[in-house]
Amino acid sequence: MTTPHSGPALDALNGLSVGDALGAQFFVPATAAAHFAARTVPPGPWPWTDDTEMACSVYSVQVERGAVDTFDLTHSFARRHDFDRGYGPAANRLLRLVREGGDARALAAELFDGQGSYGNGAAMRVAPLGALYYADPTKAIRPAAETALITHTHPQAVDGAIAVAVAAAFAVQVGRQTRMTPTTFLDRVRAHTPAGAVRDGLTEAIALLGEPDPAVAARVLGNGSRTSAADTVPYALWCAARRLTDYPAAIWEAIGAGGDMDTVAAVTGGVVAACTGSAGIPAAWLAAREPLPAWAFPEPESVPGGRGRAEMLVPRPQPVPDLRWSEEEWQRIRSGPQEIGPDRRWSVHTREGTVRVCRSERDPVWELTVVRGRDGWRPVSAVAEAVDGRWSLSNGGERDPALLVQVLRAAATGERP
């Protein structure tokens, strides 16, 4: 990597991806027979699965904005979706429909007769996000829940993501010399997890911390074989808590119970590496893991989010401009340019599915809601600020919808109109 990527989030991503890639090797019976009992690893390369692909989106979206934008994350999941990485049928369908213009949360809520998925997919990808909140793990709860709801609306799945995110945050604290016993560690994670099946599983995991045999613990806690959050997260965090400073030992225990080995090892590995840093992962294991994709490492804070700008005081509906943007044009709008338009005094920012057009350094005066369809990106609603004080109003021309179209076309092409 040539970009300045380092820190707990990258450590968690490395630990997650190595655990995922190594765990996936043991679904091959010959590999398991040849290597597990001897605690030797198979030769590389180890391809990673959907667990890592989705975690790369979580990491990259956080890096490029400095905060998670769930709209961006939704469309990164859909855009980067590789059918051959082992996604489940429901996820494959959902992400395909999002690419075709579907509403991810509505589609997710419809799954399984309207219950939403309670699978482990939201938990498996979230450790890099949680690791960022080590200064105050409570602050990991809301973004973990929001990222889960993109694909998993059942409370059990959301709770699983919260538990893993909080565990990663506390793991960073342990790595930075905050003393915690395994019991204290899991108890703190449990205290931050909403009441339900996942928290009940964590209670059982605490009681089993003295059990020497992982197979016995897995019979009580689950091993991911049902691919639910409650069947995966308690055992994965049991492994992590017991071996929080020993990455290889934690991964061998995660794999040793069978079941959904790649996902259990991904969750365990992401949390443990948040504690040990990437240096705690054997160098040979990192080298054997398939390289992570280049797109996962954008320039930090390369997408301006307009943070700190106020909301409109009185937004009034406006005619929707007839615009279409290609994927390349949409990415250009997201990342700038700034100081655009006829007099170079306009700026454009995107946030949570809206395009905000600002006059100079003022607050937004135009705002469009956008969607992605088969024919590209397009606005579906538009509002303008009704309060004169938010506009420059040097000649009144700023309110002209034709000027808005000029500014947006300049943002999409990077050219001055």
C-alpha positions in Angstrom: 0.0 0.0 0.0 1.3 3.5 -0.8 -1.4 5.5 1.0 -1.0 6.3 4.7 -3.1 3.6 6.1 -2.4 2.4 9.6 -4.0 2.1 13.0 -6.6 -0.1 14.7 -9.1 -0.2 11.9 -6.5 -1.6 9.4 -5.3 -4.0 12.1 -8.8 -5.3 12.6 -9.3 -5.6 8.8 -6.1 -7.6 8.5 -7.0 -9.9 11.3 -10.5 -10.3 10.0 -9.4 -11.1 6.5 -6.6 -13.6 7.5 -9.1 -15.4 9.8 -11.6 -15.5 7.0 -9.2 -16.7 4.4 -7.6 -19.3 6.6 -10.9 -20.6 8.0 -12.3 -21.0 4.4 -9.4 -23.4 3.6 -10.7 -25.9 6.2 -14.0 -26.6 4.4 -11.9 -28.8 2.2 -11.8 -32.2 4.0 -8.3 -33.1 2.8 -6.9 -29.7 4.1 -8.6 -30.3 7.5 -7.2 -33.8 7.7 -3.7 -32.8 6.8 -3.3 -29.6 8.8 -5.7 -29.2 11.7 -4.4 -31.7 14.2 -0.8 -30.7 13.6 -1.8 -26.9 13.8 0.0 -26.3 10.4 -1.4 -24.0 7.8 -2.0 -25.0 4.1 0.1 -23.4 1.4 -1.2 -20.1 0.0 -2.7 -18.2 -1.6 -5.8 -18.3 0.6 -8.7 -16.6 -1.2 -10.9 -14.5 1.1 -14.7 -14.6 1.0 -17.7 -12.3 1.2 -16.8 -11.6 4.8 -13.6 -9.7 3.8 -15.1 -8.1 0.7 -17.9 -6.5 2.8 -15.4 -5.5 5.5 -13.2 -3.8 2.9 -16.3 -1.6 2.0 -16.8 -0.8 5.7 -13.1 0.2 6.0 -12.9 2.2 2.7 -16.1 4.2 3.2 -14.9 5.1 6.7 -11.5 6.2 5.5 -12.6 8.3 2.5 -15.0 10.4 4.6 -13.7 10.1 8.1 -17.1 8.7 9.1 -19.4 6.1 7.8 -22.0 7.3 5.3 -24.6 4.5 5.1 -25.7 5.5 1.6 -22.2 5.2 0.3 -21.7 1.9 2.2 -24.9 0.5 0.7 -23.7 1.2 -2.8 -20.2 0.1 -2.1 -21.6 -3.3 -1.0 -23.6 -3.5 -4.2 -20.9 -2.1 -6.5 -18.1 -4.4 -5.2 -20.4 -7.5 -4.9 -18.6 -10.5 -6.4 -21.0 -13.5 -6.7 -18.2 -16.0 -6.5 -17.1 -14.9 -3.0 -19.6 -17.1 -1.3 -22.5 -14.8 -0.5 -25.8 -16.4 0.5 -28.7 -16.5 -1.9 -30.6 -13.7 -0.1 -27.6 -11.4 -0.1 -26.9 -12.1 -3.8 -30.4 -11.1 -4.7 -30.5 -8.0 -2.5 -27.2 -6.6 -3.8 -28.2 -7.3 -7.4 -31.5 -5.4 -6.9 -29.7 -2.5 -5.2 -27.5 -2.2 -8.3 -30.7 -2.1 -10.4 -32.2 0.8 -8.3 -33.8 -1.1 -5.4 -34.0 0.4 -1.9 -31.7 -1.7 0.3 -33.4 -1.3 3.6 -36.9 -2.0 2.1 -35.5 -5.1 0.4 -33.7 -6.2 3.6 -36.9 -5.7 5.7 -38.8 -8.0 3.3 -36.5 -10.9 3.8 -37.7 -14.1 5.5 -41.4 -13.2 5.4 -40.8 -9.7 6.7 -38.7 -10.7 9.7 -35.5 -9.5 8.2 -32.3 -11.6 8.3 -30.9 -12.6 11.6 -27.8 -13.9 10.0 -24.2 -13.3 11.0 -23.4 -11.1 7.9 -23.6 -7.8 9.7 -21.3 -9.0 12.6 -18.7 -10.6 10.3 -17.8 -7.3 8.6 -17.9 -4.7 11.4 -14.7 -5.1 13.5 -12.8 -2.4 11.5 -15.5 0.1 12.3 -15.6 -0.8 16.0 -11.9 -0.5 16.4 -12.0 3.2 15.6 -14.1 3.9 18.7 -11.6 2.6 21.3 -11.6 5.9 23.1 -15.3 5.5 23.9 -16.7 2.1 22.9 -20.3 3.3 23.5 -19.9 5.5 20.4 -19.5 2.4 18.3 -23.1 1.2 19.0 -25.0 3.5 16.7 -22.8 3.2 13.6 -22.6 -0.5 14.1 -26.4 -0.7 14.1 -26.8 1.6 11.1 -24.4 -0.4 9.0 -26.1 -3.7 10.0 -29.6 -2.4 9.0 -28.4 -2.0 5.3 -28.7 -5.8 4.9 -29.9 -7.2 8.2 -33.0 -5.7 9.9 -33.7 -8.4 12.5 -32.7 -7.3 16.0 -30.6 -10.3 16.6 -28.4 -9.5 13.6 -28.1 -5.9 14.7 -27.2 -6.9 18.2 -24.5 -9.2 16.8 -22.9 -6.3 14.9 -23.1 -4.1 18.0 -21.4 -6.8 20.2 -18.5 -7.3 17.7 -18.0 -3.6 17.2 -17.9 -2.9 20.9 -15.6 -5.9 21.4 -13.1 -4.5 18.8 -13.1 -1.2 20.6 -12.4 -2.7 24.0 -9.7 -4.9 22.4 -7.8 -1.9 21.2 -7.9 -0.6 24.8 -6.4 -3.9 26.0 -3.7 -3.6 23.4 -2.9 -0.1 24.7 -2.3 -1.4 28.3 -5.8 -1.2 29.8 -5.9 -4.3 32.0 -9.0 -6.6 31.6 -9.4 -10.2 32.4 -11.3 -12.3 29.9 -14.4 -12.1 32.2 -14.1 -8.3 32.5 -13.7 -8.0 28.7 -16.8 -10.1 27.9 -18.8 -8.5 30.7 -18.2 -5.1 29.2 -19.2 -6.2 25.8 -22.3 -7.8 27.2 -23.2 -4.6 29.0 -23.2 -2.7 25.7 -25.3 -5.3 23.8 -29.1 -5.0 23.8 -31.2 -7.6 25.6 -31.9 -10.6 23.4 -30.4 -13.8 22.1 -26.9 -12.5 21.4 -26.6 -11.0 24.9 -27.9 -14.3 26.4 -25.2 -16.1 24.5 -22.6 -13.7 25.9 -23.8 -14.5 29.4 -23.3 -18.2 28.7 -19.9 -17.4 27.2 -18.7 -15.7 30.4 -19.8 -18.8 32.4 -17.8 -21.0 30.0 -14.5 -19.1 30.0 -12.9 -21.7 32.3 -13.9 -24.6 29.9 -10.6 -26.0 28.4 -12.3 -27.7 25.4 -13.5 -25.4 22.6 -15.8 -28.2 21.3 -17.7 -28.2 24.6 -18.1 -24.5 24.5 -19.3 -24.6 20.9 -21.9 -27.2 21.7 -23.5 -24.6 24.1 -22.8 -21.4 22.3 -23.0 -22.6 18.7 -20.4 -22.5 16.0 -22.1 -20.6 13.2 -23.5 -23.7 11.5 -27.0 -22.1 11.6 -25.4 -18.8 10.3 -27.3 -16.7 12.8 -25.8 -14.0 14.8 -26.7 -15.7 18.1 -25.1 -18.9 16.8 -21.9 -17.2 15.8 -21.0 -14.1 17.9 -20.9 -15.6 21.4 -18.5 -18.4 20.4 -16.3 -16.1 18.3 -16.0 -13.6 21.2 -15.4 -16.5 23.6 -12.4 -17.4 21.5 -11.3 -13.8 21.3 -11.6 -13.1 25.1 -9.6 -16.2 26.0 -6.8 -15.5 23.5 -6.9 -11.7 23.2 -3.1 -11.3 23.0 -2.4 -14.5 21.0 -3.8 -14.3 17.4 -2.8 -17.8 16.2 -4.2 -19.5 19.3 -7.5 -17.6 18.9 -7.8 -18.5 15.3 -7.1 -22.2 15.9 -9.8 -22.3 18.5 -12.3 -20.4 16.2 -11.7 -22.9 13.4 -11.6 -26.0 15.7 -15.3 -26.0 16.4 -16.2 -26.5 12.8 -19.4 -24.9 11.5 -19.1 -21.6 9.7 -15.3 -21.6 10.2 -14.5 -18.6 7.9 -17.0 -16.3 9.6 -16.2 -17.4 13.1 -12.5 -16.9 12.4 -13.2 -13.6 10.7 -15.0 -12.2 13.8 -12.4 -13.6 16.2 -9.5 -12.4 14.1 -10.8 -8.9 13.7 -11.3 -8.5 17.4 -8.0 -10.0 18.4 -5.9 -8.1 15.8 -7.5 -4.9 17.1 -5.7 -5.8 20.3 -2.4 -7.2 19.0 -2.0 -5.0 16.0 -1.1 -6.4 12.6 2.2 -7.4 14.1 0.5 -10.1 16.1 -0.6 -11.9 12.9 2.1 -14.3 11.7 3.9 -12.8 8.7 3.6 -16.0 6.8 -0.2 -16.0 7.3 -0.5 -12.4 6.0 1.6 -13.3 3.0 -0.6 -16.4 2.3 -3.8 -14.4 2.4 -4.9 -13.2 -1.0 -4.0 -9.5 -1.2 -6.8 -7.1 -0.3 -8.2 -5.1 -3.2 -6.7 -1.7 -4.1 -10.1 -0.1 -4.0 -10.2 -0.8 -0.2 -7.5 1.9 0.4 -8.7 5.3 -0.8 -7.0 8.5 0.0 -8.0 9.4 3.6 -10.9 11.9 3.7 -10.8 12.2 0.0 -14.6 12.6 -0.1 -15.7 16.0 1.4 -18.9 15.4 3.5 -19.9 19.0 4.2 -19.6 18.2 8.0 -20.3 21.2 10.2 -22.7 22.8 7.7 -26.2 23.6 9.1 -29.4 22.1 7.7 -31.6 24.3 5.5 -33.9 26.5 7.6 -36.9 26.4 5.3 -36.5 23.9 2.4 -39.1 24.4 -0.3 -39.8 21.8 -3.1 -38.5 22.6 -6.5 -38.8 21.1 -9.9 -36.4 18.1 -10.3 -33.8 18.7 -12.9 -33.5 16.2 -15.7 -30.0 14.8 -15.1 -28.4 11.5 -15.4 -24.9 10.6 -14.2 -22.7 7.7 -15.1 -20.8 5.9 -12.3 -17.7 7.8 -13.2 -19.6 11.1 -13.0 -21.2 10.2 -9.7 -17.8 9.4 -8.2 -16.5 12.8 -9.4 -19.5 14.5 -7.8 -18.7 12.7 -4.5 -15.1 13.7 -4.4 -15.4 17.2 -5.7 -14.4 19.4 -7.4 -15.0 22.4 -5.2 -15.2 26.1 -6.3 -17.1 25.3 -9.4 -19.8 27.0 -11.5 -19.7 30.1 -13.7 -17.9 32.3 -11.1 -16.1 29.5 -9.2 -18.1 30.3 -6.0 -20.2 27.1 -5.7 -19.3 23.9 -3.9 -21.0 20.5 -4.0 -21.1 17.9 -1.2 -22.8 14.6 -0.9 -24.2 13.1 2.3 -26.5 10.1 2.9 -27.9 10.1 -0.6 -28.3 13.8 -1.1 -26.3 16.3 -3.2 -26.0 19.6 -1.4 -25.1 22.7 -3.4 -23.7 25.6 -1.5 -22.9 29.2 -2.4 -19.3 29.8 -1.6 -18.6 28.8 2.0 -22.3 29.2 3.1 -24.7 26.5 4.1 -26.7 24.5 1.5 -29.1 26.4 -0.6 -30.0 23.5 -3.0 -30.4 19.9 -2.1 -31.3 16.9 -4.3 -32.1 13.3 -3.3 -30.5 10.8 -5.7 -31.0 7.2 -6.5 -29.1 4.7 -8.6 -30.9 2.8 -11.3 -30.0 0.7 -14.3 -29.4 3.9 -16.4 -27.1 5.5 -13.8 -27.6 8.0 -11.1 -30.4 10.6 -11.1 -32.1 13.1 -8.8 -35.7 12.2 -7.7 -36.5 15.2 -5.5 -35.2 18.8 -5.1 -35.6 21.5 -2.5 -34.2 25.1 -2.2 -33.6 27.3 0.8 -36.5 29.8 1.2 -34.7 32.2 3.6 -33.0 35.0 1.8 -30.2 35.3 4.4 -28.7 31.9 3.3 -28.1 33.2 -0.3 -25.6 35.7 -1.6 -28.4 37.4 -3.6 -26.0 39.8 -5.4 -28.3 39.7 -8.4 -31.0 37.1 -7.5 -29.7 34.8 -10.2 -28.6 32.1 -7.7 -32.1 30.8 -7.5 -32.4 30.0 -11.2 -32.8 26.3 -11.7 -30.9 26.5 -14.9 -27.9 27.7 -12.9 -28.3 24.7 -10.6 -28.1 22.4 -13.6 -24.9 24.2 -14.8 -23.3 23.8 -11.4 -24.1 20.1 -11.2 -22.9 19.4 -14.7 -19.7 21.1 -13.9 -19.4 18.9 -10.8 -20.0 15.8 -12.8 -17.5 16.6 -15.6 -14.9 18.6 -13.7 -15.2 21.3 -16.3 -16.1 25.0 -15.9 -19.4 25.8 -17.8 
